Amino acid sequence: MRPTPYVASLRIYEPLAAFSPADQLRWKAIPANAATRRDEENRALRRIIRPEPPAFRSDGAHILDVGDERFVAPWSTAMRCWAALDSFKESFPTSITTFFVPPSLEDALSINSEDLEDRVPHILTETWVIPPRWFALFEPGERLRGHTSEGPFTVIRTDIATAKRRCESAHRAVVSAFGNGPIEGEIATLLAWLNLFHADSKVECDYGGLALYLEQSLLAHGEAGLESDSSIEDVTLSLQGLAAGDGAMAGRGYERLVSRWRRVGAFEQAM
């Protein structure tokens, strides 16, 4: 099992040319077969047990070699930890947050935070679920699934221009059906994020350890494991229904998707 089996990721891999000369040398030095995913997850797991302010550690990156070209998704650990801390603090009264995050740890995580505010993370993560808007960026033919020594996996990958075009289409369908609101806003935020990266980038959705729980859930309901996962198809059907003004079609796709991932989320409560 993977070190953090409850995390899924949406990654942007930019071409080496998008980075500074110093970073290009760093990323070129990473072996093509490096276990960067496990390394990142192991560090994240260690930080849960014993806080390690990421500002004091060298950071890594995920790599993707396509032919003779290398694409890179930096972990940006310090920035993501600081952003998570900022989001957590906004969710609770200040009188409560100190019980969860001691001032000393908050100070350590906030080191150089002024330098992080304008930076953009190449990786978005979610726990126990994959947001429907992520699936809207892909088509079924771009999905790769199978099994390795770590268990089942699903990875979906496309080029960023295609992902942006699909995101724009999803946004139009949602606005046409519901107008502006929370769902529309989430898709608009995703599109704004995609627009910040190099035009030749790659977009990747990695189920991570959720692939294991999804497969177990599907098998328990008499389905053929990951091969029966139709999350992309369900989101596509729902968006087609919205675009056509067919609420029944939109509802069928959305209900199938939500029911499938609700069962995955139930594993969290069982632990």
C-alpha positions in Angstrom: 0.0 0.0 0.0 1.1 3.5 -0.7 2.3 5.6 2.3 -0.6 8.1 2.0 -3.3 6.0 0.4 -6.1 8.6 0.8 -4.7 11.3 -1.5 -5.4 12.0 -5.2 -3.4 14.5 -7.2 -3.9 16.8 -10.2 -0.5 17.7 -11.6 0.9 20.1 -14.2 4.1 19.0 -15.9 5.9 21.9 -17.5 8.7 21.5 -20.1 12.2 22.1 -18.8 12.4 25.3 -20.8 9.8 26.8 -18.4 12.2 26.7 -15.5 15.3 28.7 -14.5 18.7 27.4 -15.6 19.5 26.3 -12.0 16.2 24.3 -11.7 16.8 22.8 -15.2 20.1 21.4 -13.9 18.3 20.0 -10.8 15.5 18.4 -12.7 17.8 16.9 -15.4 19.7 15.1 -12.6 16.6 13.1 -11.5 16.9 9.6 -12.9 14.0 8.6 -15.2 13.1 5.6 -12.9 13.2 7.6 -9.7 10.4 6.8 -7.2 9.4 10.4 -6.8 5.8 9.7 -5.9 6.8 7.4 -3.0 9.4 9.8 -1.8 7.0 12.7 -1.7 4.4 10.5 0.1 7.0 9.2 2.6 8.0 12.8 3.5 4.3 13.8 3.9 3.7 10.9 6.2 6.8 11.8 8.3 5.5 15.3 8.7 2.2 14.0 10.1 4.1 12.1 12.8 6.9 14.6 13.4 6.5 18.1 11.9 9.4 19.0 9.5 9.1 22.6 8.3 9.7 22.2 4.5 11.5 25.5 4.2 14.5 23.8 5.8 14.6 20.9 3.4 15.5 20.5 -0.3 12.5 19.9 -2.4 11.9 17.5 -5.2 9.8 17.1 -8.3 7.9 14.5 -10.3 9.2 13.9 -13.8 7.6 12.8 -17.1 9.8 11.9 -20.0 8.0 11.9 -23.4 10.3 10.9 -26.2 13.5 13.0 -25.8 11.7 15.8 -23.8 11.4 16.0 -20.1 8.4 17.6 -18.3 8.5 18.5 -14.6 6.0 19.0 -11.8 7.8 20.5 -8.8 6.5 19.4 -5.4 6.5 23.0 -4.1 6.1 21.6 -0.6 6.8 24.8 1.3 4.3 26.8 -0.7 1.6 24.1 -0.4 2.1 23.7 3.3 1.9 27.4 3.8 -1.3 27.7 1.7 -2.8 24.8 3.6 -2.0 26.5 6.9 -3.5 29.8 5.6 -6.7 28.0 4.5 -7.0 26.1 7.9 -6.7 29.4 9.8 -9.5 30.9 7.8 -11.8 28.0 8.6 -11.7 28.3 12.4 -11.6 31.1 15.0 -8.1 32.1 16.0 -8.8 30.9 19.6 -9.1 27.3 18.3 -6.3 27.0 15.7 -3.5 27.2 18.3 -4.7 23.9 19.7 -4.0 22.3 16.4 -1.0 24.3 15.1 1.4 25.5 17.8 2.8 29.0 17.3 6.3 27.6 16.9 5.2 25.4 14.0 3.2 28.2 12.4 6.2 30.4 12.5 8.3 27.7 10.9 5.8 27.1 8.1 5.5 30.8 7.5 9.2 31.4 6.9 9.6 33.3 3.6 5.8 33.2 3.1 6.1 36.6 1.5 8.1 35.0 -1.3 5.5 32.2 -1.7 2.3 34.3 -2.1 2.8 34.9 -5.8 4.0 31.4 -6.7 1.7 28.8 -8.3 1.7 25.2 -7.1 2.0 22.6 -9.9 0.1 20.1 -7.8 -3.4 20.1 -6.4 -4.5 17.4 -4.0 -7.7 16.0 -2.5 -8.3 13.4 0.1 -10.8 10.6 -0.1 -12.5 11.9 -3.3 -11.7 13.3 -6.8 -13.7 16.5 -7.6 -15.9 16.0 -10.7 -14.3 19.1 -12.3 -11.0 17.2 -12.6 -12.7 14.5 -14.7 -14.0 17.2 -17.1 -10.4 17.7 -18.3 -10.1 14.3 -19.8 -11.5 11.7 -22.2 -11.6 7.9 -21.6 -8.9 7.1 -24.1 -6.4 9.1 -22.1 -6.9 6.9 -19.0 -4.3 4.3 -18.0 -5.1 1.8 -15.3 -3.6 -1.4 -14.0 -1.7 -3.0 -11.2 1.9 -2.7 -9.9 3.6 -4.0 -6.8 2.0 -1.1 -4.8 -1.5 -2.1 -5.9 -4.0 -0.8 -8.5 -3.5 2.5 -10.2 -5.3 4.9 -12.5 -3.5 7.8 -14.2 -5.1 10.1 -16.8 -3.0 12.5 -18.9 -3.6 15.0 -21.6 -2.0 18.2 -23.0 -2.8 21.4 -21.3 -4.4 23.1 -24.4 -6.9 20.3 -24.6 -7.6 20.4 -20.9 -8.3 24.1 -21.0 -10.6 23.7 -23.9 -12.6 21.1 -22.1 -12.6 23.1 -18.9 -14.0 26.1 -20.8 -16.7 23.9 -22.3 -17.6 22.5 -18.9 -17.8 26.1 -17.5 -20.2 27.2 -20.3 -22.4 24.2 -19.7 -22.7 24.9 -16.0 -23.2 28.6 -16.4 -25.9 27.9 -19.0 -27.7 25.5 -16.6 -27.2 27.2 -13.2 -25.7 30.6 -13.8 -22.9 31.9 -11.6 -22.4 30.2 -8.3 -20.2 27.8 -6.3 -19.9 25.1 -8.9 -19.2 27.6 -11.7 -16.7 29.3 -9.4 -14.8 26.1 -8.8 -14.5 25.4 -12.5 -13.5 29.0 -13.2 -10.8 28.7 -10.5 -9.5 25.5 -12.1 -9.4 27.2 -15.5 -7.5 30.2 -14.1 -5.0 27.8 -12.6 -4.5 26.0 -15.9 -3.9 29.3 -17.7 -0.9 30.1 -15.5 1.3 27.4 -17.0 3.4 26.9 -20.2 1.4 26.2 -23.3 3.2 22.9 -23.9 2.6 21.5 -20.5 0.9 18.1 -19.6 -2.0 17.7 -17.2 -2.2 14.5 -15.1 -4.9 13.2 -12.7 -3.5 10.5 -10.5 -5.9 8.5 -8.3 -3.0 7.7 -6.0 -4.0 5.3 -3.2 -7.7 6.0 -3.9 -7.4 3.5 -6.7 -7.2 0.7 -4.1 -10.3 1.8 -2.2 -12.2 2.4 -5.5 -11.4 -1.1 -6.7 -12.4 -2.7 -3.5 -15.7 -0.8 -3.5 -16.4 -1.7 -7.1 -15.7 -5.4 -6.5 -17.9 -5.4 -3.4 -20.8 -4.2 -5.6 -20.3 -6.9 -8.2 -18.4 -4.8 -10.7 -15.1 -5.6 -12.5 -12.8 -3.5 -10.3 -11.1 -0.5 -11.8 -12.0 -1.6 -15.3 -15.6 -0.7 -14.6 -14.8 2.8 -13.3 -16.6 5.2 -15.6 -16.0 8.5 -13.8 -14.9 10.4 -16.9 -17.8 9.0 -18.9 -20.3 10.0 -16.2 -19.0 13.6 -16.0 -19.1 13.8 -19.8 -22.7 12.6 -19.8 -23.7 15.0 -17.1 -22.1 18.0 -19.0 -23.8 16.9 -22.2 -27.1 16.8 -20.4 -26.5 20.3 -19.0 -25.5 21.7 -22.4 -28.6 20.2 -24.1 -31.0 21.3 -21.3 -31.7 17.6 -20.5 -31.9 17.4 -16.7 -32.6 13.7 -16.7 -29.4 12.9 -18.7 -27.3 15.3 -16.5 -28.7 13.7 -13.4 -27.9 10.1 -14.5 -24.3 10.8 -15.0 -23.9 12.9 -11.8 -25.7 10.4 -9.6 -23.5 7.5 -10.9 -20.4 9.5 -10.2 -21.4 10.7 -6.8 -22.6 7.2 -5.7 -19.3 5.6 -6.7 -17.1 8.1 -4.9 -19.4 8.3 -1.8 -18.6 4.7 -1.2 -14.9 5.4 -1.5 -15.2 8.3 1.0 -17.0 5.9 3.4 -13.6 4.1 3.9 -12.4 7.1 5.9 -15.2 6.6 8.4 -14.4 2.9 8.7 -10.9 3.5 9.8 
